[in-house]
Amino acid sequence: MKKLVSIYMYIAGFIMVVLIFIVQLILRPFFKPQKTFPIISALFRLAFRLLFIKLEITYQEPLDKKKPYIFMANHTSFWDVFVAGASFPSYVAALEAHTHFKWPIYGLVIKAYGQIPINRTNPKASWNSYLQAAKRIQKEKISIIVFPEGTRSRDGKLQRFKKIPFKFAKEAGVDLVPVGFVNVNDLSPMTNFWIQPVKIKVNFGRPISKEQIARMSVEELRDMVYQEIKRLSEQ
């Protein structure tokens, strides 16, 4: 029975992802991703319901949907991006591996959605991508999501944070919101092919003001955000 449920989830999930991709590609020539986000987000939430995945969202403090933020979250699964699409209060762009932009279809979709390519193997190129993200925050007033671990965790446990995302946070000059994804790794562990319905929680922490960020060192900010994301991802 467990395998049959997993097969259904793969098939239904694939169909929904293809549908979402098609909708995004159709709408992109006419609307910016910020405008299409409510539709895309609603489709992601519908997909989770069809996959028997319960999604619970909590806020420690209300967020302003018209205000740009840097969101930082733990990264335990390739599902994290879809969870963000379903749960975030407004459109967010992400820094995504530059190689993904060369993939058939998927590369077109993430480009249309406004994702930012990043080459994590090249420090200079990586920093240039962060500077591009900072410029987009300031010019377009959009939010950015960053996974400060740099790559997804193999065992679901929070890994050490890189320093560069926090240099970026100081450069961008906006509030930073820690986010904890809970149980996403249980949906599809890296060590297991099968997927299963689970209850996923997305916990939004209190924003760290840009003024506080400016007063802190990169290391202080990194350690503070690490502890907050650890707390939020264990609730």
For each residue, the residues with C-beta under 8 A, 3 or more apart:
1: 4 5
2: 5 6 194 196
3: 6 7 194
4: 1 7 8
5: 1 2 8 9 52 196 197
6: 2 3 9 10 194 195 196
7: 3 4 10 11
8: 4 5 11 12
9: 5 6 12 13 51 52 195 196 197
10: 6 7 13 14 195
11: 7 8 14 15
12: 8 9 15 16 47 50 51
13: 9 10 16 17 47 51 195
14: 10 11 17 18
15: 11 12 18 19
16: 12 13 19 20 43 46 47 50 51
17: 13 14 20 21 47 82
18: 14 15 21 22
19: 15 16 22 23 43
20: 16 17 23 24 40 43 44 47
21: 17 18 24 25 105 106 109
22: 18 19 25 26
23: 19 20 26 27 36 39 40 43
24: 20 21 27 28 33 36 40 109 112 113
25: 21 22 28 108 109 112
26: 22 23 29
27: 23 24 30 31 36 39
28: 24 25 31 33 36 112 113
29: 26
30: 27
31: 27 28 35 36
32: 35 36 114
33: 24 28 36 37 40 91 93 112 113 114
34: 37 90 91 140 142
35: 31 32
36: 23 24 27 28 31 32 33 39 40
37: 33 34 40 41 90 91
38: 41 42
39: 23 27 36 42 43
40: 20 23 24 33 36 37 43 44 85 113
41: 37 38 44 45 85 86 88
42: 38 39 45 46
43: 16 19 20 23 39 40 46 47
44: 20 40 41 47 48 82 85 86
45: 41 42 48 49 55 86
46: 16 42 43 49 50
47: 12 13 16 17 20 43 44 50 51 82 86
48: 44 45 51 53 54 55 86 200
49: 45 46 52 53
50: 12 16 46 47
51: 9 12 13 16 47 48 197
52: 5 9 49 197
53: 48 49 187 197 198 199 200
54: 48 197 198 199 200
55: 45 48 83 86 87 199 200 202
56: 199 200 201 202
57: 87 201 202 204
58: 201 202 203 204 235
59: 62 63 204
60: 203 204 205 206
61: 204 206 207
62: 59
63: 59 67 69 89 177 204 207
64: 67
65: 89 90
66: 90 141
67: 63 64 141 174 175
68: 137 141 142 143 144 174
69: 63 143 144 174 175 176 177 207
70: 137 143 144 145 146 168 169 172 174 175 176 177
71: 84 88 92 143 144 145 146 176 177 179
72: 145 146 147 148 165 169 176 177 178 179 225 229
73: 80 84 145 146 147 178 179 180 181 229
74: 147 149 153 158 179 180 181 229 230 233
75: 80 147 149 151 152 153 181
76: 80 152 153 156 181 184 185
77: 80 152 184 185 187 188 190
78: 81 152 188
79: 82 83 184 187 188
80: 73 75 76 77 83 84 147 152 181 184
81: 78 84 85 94
82: 17 44 47 79 85 86
83: 55 79 80 86 87 181 184 200 202
84: 71 73 80 81 87 88 92 94 145 202
85: 40 41 44 81 82 88
86: 41 44 45 47 48 55 82 83
87: 55 57 83 84 202
88: 41 71 84 85 91 92 143 145
89: 63 65
90: 34 37 65 66 143
91: 33 34 37 88 114 142 143
92: 71 84 88 142 143 144 145
93: 33 113 114 115 116 133 136 142 143 144 145
94: 81 84 115 116 144 145 146
95: 115 116 117 118 129 130 133 144 146
96: 100 101 110 115 116 117 118
97: 100 117 118 119 120
98: 101 102 117 118 119
99: 102 103
100: 96 97 103 106 107 110 117
101: 96 98 107 110 111 115 117
102: 98 99 107
103: 99 100 106 107
104: 107
105: 21 108 109
106: 21 100 103 109 110
107: 100 101 102 103 104 110 111
108: 25 105 111 112
109: 21 24 25 105 106 112 113
110: 96 100 101 106 107 113 115
111: 101 107 108 114 115
112: 24 25 28 33 108 109
113: 24 28 33 40 93 109 110
114: 32 33 91 93 111 142
115: 93 94 95 96 101 110 111
116: 93 94 95 96 129 132 133 136 144
117: 95 96 97 98 100 101 129
118: 95 96 97 98 125 126 129 130
119: 97 98 122 125 126 129
120: 97 126 150 151
121:
122: 119 125 126
123: 126 127 164
124: 127 128
125: 118 119 122 128 129
126: 118 119 120 122 123 129 130 164
127: 123 124 130 131 164 167
128: 124 125 131 132
129: 95 116 117 118 119 125 126 132 133
130: 95 118 126 127 133 134 164 165 167 168 171
131: 127 128 134 135 171
132: 116 128 129 135 136
133: 93 95 116 129 130 136 137 144 168 172
134: 130 131 137 138 168 171 172 173
135: 131 132 138 139
136: 93 116 132 133 139 140 142 144
137: 68 70 133 134 140 141 142 143 144 172 173 174
138: 134 135 141 172 173
139: 135 136
140: 34 136 137
141: 66 67 68 137 138
142: 34 68 91 92 93 114 136 137
143: 68 69 70 71 88 90 91 92 93 137
144: 68 69 70 71 92 93 94 95 116 133 136 137 172
145: 70 71 72 73 84 88 92 93 94 179
146: 70 71 72 73 94 95 165 168
147: 72 73 74 75 80 150 151 152
148: 72 161 162 165 166 222 225 226 229
149: 74 75 152 153 158 159 160 161 162
150: 120 147 159 162
151: 75 120 147 159
152: 75 76 77 78 80 147 149 190
153: 74 75 76 149 156 157 158 159 185
154: 190 191
155: 185
156: 76 153 185 186 189
157: 153
158: 74 149 153 226 229 230 233
159: 149 150 151 153
160: 149
161: 148 149 165 166 222 225 226
162: 148 149 150 165
163: 166 167 218 219 222
164: 123 126 127 130 167 168
165: 72 130 146 148 161 162 168 169
166: 148 161 163 169 170 218 221 222 225
167: 127 130 163 164 170 171 218
168: 70 130 133 134 146 164 165 171 172
169: 70 72 165 166 172 176 213 221
170: 166 167 173 213 214 218 221
171: 130 131 134 167 168
172: 70 133 134 137 138 144 168 169
173: 134 137 138 170 210 214
174: 67 68 69 70 137 210
175: 67 69 70 207 208 209 210 213
176: 69 70 71 72 169 207 208 210 213 221 225
177: 63 69 70 71 72 204 205 206 207 208
178: 72 73 204 205 208 225 228 229 232
179: 71 72 73 74 145 202 203 204 205 229 232
180: 73 74 201 202 203 205 229 230 231 232 233 234 235
181: 73 74 75 76 80 83 184 200 201 202 233
182: 200 201 202 203 232 233 234 235
183: 186 187 198 199 200 201
184: 76 77 79 80 83 181 187 200
185: 76 77 153 155 156 188 189 190
186: 156 183 189 196 198
187: 53 77 79 183 184 195 196 198 200
188: 77 78 79 185 192 194 195
189: 156 185 186 192
190: 77 152 154 185
191: 154
192: 188 189
193:
194: 2 3 6 188
195: 6 9 10 13 187 188
196: 2 5 6 9 186 187
197: 5 9 51 52 53 54
198: 53 54 183 186 187
199: 53 54 55 56 183
200: 48 53 54 55 56 83 181 182 183 184 187
201: 56 57 58 180 181 182 183 235
202: 55 56 57 58 83 84 87 179 180 181 182
203: 58 60 179 180 182 232 233 235
204: 57 58 59 60 61 63 177 178 179 232
205: 60 177 178 179 180 228 229 231 232
206: 60 61 177
207: 61 63 69 175 176 177
208: 175 176 177 178 212 213 221 224 225
209: 175 212 213
210: 173 174 175 176 213 214
211: 214 215
212: 208 209 215 216
213: 169 170 175 176 208 209 210 216 221
214: 170 173 210 211
215: 211 212
216: 212 213 220 221 224
217: 220 221
218: 163 166 167 170 221 222
219: 163 222 223
220: 216 217 223 224
221: 166 169 170 176 208 213 216 217 218 224 225
222: 148 161 163 166 218 219 225 226
223: 219 220 226 227
224: 208 216 220 221 227 228
225: 72 148 161 166 176 178 208 221 222 228 229
226: 148 158 161 222 223 229 230
227: 223 224 230 231
228: 178 205 224 225 231 232
229: 72 73 74 148 158 178 179 180 205 225 226 232 233
230: 74 158 180 226 227 233 234
231: 180 205 227 228 234 235
232: 178 179 180 182 203 204 205 228 229 235
233: 74 158 180 181 182 203 229 230
234: 180 182 230 231
235: 58 180 182 201 203 231 232
